[in-house]
Amino acid sequence: MSSEPTSPAQPRRPRLVIEYCTQCRWLLRAAWMAQELLTTFGQVLGEVALVPGSGGVFRIYLDDERIWCRSEQGGFPDLKVLKQLVRDRVAPGMDLGHSDRPTSQAPQTSDSVSLS
């Protein structure tokens, strides 16, 4: 019997599930969101799963917590909002770059500079 050294138990990383309606043909939307989340949180998430559903369903779960439901929230999540929801749960200190910047402020241009 071989006695290989065992590595210390790795902490379990979160599982994100996107359940989408196949009748509504939302696979591409779900896959795009999964790709974006894996690109942003690839070192933090353990898995991103796409789960086919029906009846207009589009729900997103992080482990056992539902973080988005199309029917309850009245539509699909903005990618910026979705990334913030995931970040706040799995990596609260992570900077999301442009996804964290407020969109209500217009950039200052040379036309808006006061010359007084």
C-alpha positions, 0 to 999 in steps of 0.5 A, a space after each residue: 500500500 502506497 502512502 502518498 502525502 495528502 494535501 491539506 483540505 482545500 476550502 470549497 469554492 462557491 458554485 454558481 447556477 444559471 437556470 434558463 428557459 430553453 423554450 425562450 431560447 435563453 441559452 446564449 444569454 445564460 452562457 454569455 453571463 457565465 463566461 463573463 462571471 468566469 472571466 471576472 471570478 475565475 479564481 474565486 468560483 469553483 463552478 458555474 453551471 447552466 441548468 435548462 428549465 422551462 416556463 420562462 425561468 431565468 434564475 441565478 443561484 450562488 450556492 443555495 442562495 437565489 441572487 436573481 429571479 427574472 419574474 421577481 425582479 422584472 427582467 434580466 440582470 445588468 451584467 454590472 449588477 450581477 457582478 456586484 451581487 456575486 462579488 459582494 458574496 464571494 470577494 467583498 474587497 475585490 475591485 471590479 474596475 469600471 463595473 464599480 464606477 458610478 454611471 451617473 456622472 458625465 466625464 468632464 470635457 473641455 466644453 464643461 471647463 470653467 475659464 473664470 
